[in-house]
Amino acid sequence: MKELKEKLTNLMFIIPLAIVFLLIIIIPFIQVIKLSFFKEALDGSLTFVGLNNYIRLFQRANFFTIFFNTLRFTFGGVILKVGGGFIIALILYKDFQFKNIFMLIVLTPWAIPYSISHITWRWMYDAIYGHINSLLMYLNLIQEPLGWISNPNFSLWGILIANSWTGVPFCAFAILSGLYTIPVELYEAAEIDGVNIYSKFFGITLPLVKPVLLLVSVLAAIWTFNNFGAIWLMTQGGPVDSSATLIVDIYRNAFAYSRPGYASALS
């Protein structure tokens, strides 16, 4: 009887979560799949089109461009955010003068509101008034202004740099917390044995911080893949879809082009 009571109690704790999961995840997911087989008219009526939305998806000339943009944006974001965060974490792990001030500076991009930071970066990238062009021309590194996000060859990477600037602080402090869990005695023993700094890094630091690196990499990949705000605020996927990703394309088809069925198939 006592065991049954415990099971019922545990079930009562699970039921609210299951209801929320059903309402927020399962039902919308089923609705999206259902809608992908229909085409919506201007009056809101739905017409069953079968697999036509999926066929159109692969027949689009720019679909694979957008798909590979998504891959580049995601993997590039993971490398810049986790790589940059790891380097900063290694610096912060050491004790040095003005360390607290340096930590505050590193944390600043994470504290600035997301939209403000990306709009600021868009202004900095401006070909005529942007600070980046002004600085490079002042240093005689370039002779004429560059269109950082108006150039199809660089627009995606320009957004990626701006987005990574806001994501590096989280990765840095998450990895730093993992570095602090490594026993100091391991480094002391390695020091006594005369192990050099590279062997300590690859033999102690990297293996023991690997679980944290894996977790941070997965989170960075998910957040970057699902990123909509950075691209929409800076280029809206242009020019010529050079910075468009799947998330942006889904939004444009669903709301800008009024094609919810096709957007559902795309998602």
Secondary structure by P-SEA (a helix, b strand, c coil): caaaaaaaaaaaaaaaaaaaaaaccaaaaaaaaaaccccccccbbbbbbcaaaaaaaaaccaaaaaaaaaaaaaaaaaaaaaaaaaaaaaaacccccaaaaaaaaaaccccccaaaaaaaaaaaacccccaaaaaaaaacccccccccccccccaaaaaaaaaaaacaaaaaaaaaaaaaaccaaaaaaaaaacccaaaaaaccccccaaaaaaaaaaaaaaaaaaccaaaaaccccccccccccaaaaaaaaacccccaaaaaaac
